[in-house]
Amino acid sequence: MGAYILRRLALIVPTLLGIMIINFTLTQFVPGGPVEQVIAKIEGQGDVFSGFAGGSGDAGAALGAGGGGGSPTDKYIGARGLPPDFIAELEKEFGFDKPPLERFLTMIWNYARFDFGQSYFRSVSVVDLVLEKMPVSISLGLWSTLIAYMVSIPLGIRKAVRDGTSFDTWTSAVIIIGYAIPGFLFAVLLLVLFAGGSYLQWFPLRGLVSENWAELSWPAKILDYFWHITLPVVATTISSFATLTLLTKNSFLDEIKKQYVVTAKAKGLSEARVLYGHVFRNAMLIVIAGFPGMFIGVFFGASIIIETIFSLDGLGRLGFEAAVARDYPVIFATLYVFGLIGLLVGILSDLTYVLVDPRIDFESRET
């Protein structure tokens, strides 16, 4: 197993490098980069650096020194009429005065040392920014995954045992309906029904905690936290709940039909003994081993829309806003970290398979 893990770890480097190369290359052809964002602020608001982080005094001086008498430039959209010296200063501030290859190699070298630099427009380091948003995304991912497993596994087992009965039929209908409803639509429905829409006002409309959370006692803080997180977690859980339930049911059905189960029943073992003493471990292999991947999927994938709808300031919303603002340090740093975590979780999933069923031997596999 050790050799297999070493091979998988060695593959992380070229895989992650390939991810970064593709995304860095694509950004070179996307219009509306950081320089254009600053130019848009100048043209639209007349405030040169209301949100620009880093070196604003020098760039502002370059604009003042130009005095509008420089020749127009067609390099950037909306830059016509601005002093060329100012445009050059902006490029230097953002590092665009260097060739793309040099910028990429510098970025990878810094990222290898986990030096992610500062956000272009927030005047804060990327690490601090991510750590600030992390609790929201962890809350959504962790609770959604735990609830999905706690509900789906017993329900899936029950459906497998009572396969073909009315219970199996109507629960399958409910599961399919839940799976078919988009997460964002279900989130809006929850807001309308339970968060002060047209009906009940049982839950808050926005935020992870109340404004006076720091002043509350510890029991009150815990209750306030769960009060705020209930609707977002329910909205995030709905699709994973449906998938996991059917996966559990099908996994148990496959095991129940095998010969060793028939033999165990023939020996006079009770249904519960057969189900939980023999079938459970084999049937739960794929379900339990998928926990790390499912958590990461909910953690990184399902949070963007949910965080926006419920006004939660998490990593999903941070990534979306960074993409819109072309805040490249945030975009590439989060992409690098998330890609690295995803690759490590793949290895963790394989290790989980071995822990659940020691008969699995990855050493004999070709990587």
Summary of the structure (lengths in Angstrom):
residues: 367
radius of gyration: 26.5
end to end distance: 12.3
largest distance: 95.8
contacts: 1109
relative contact order: 0.13
helix: 72%
strand: 1%
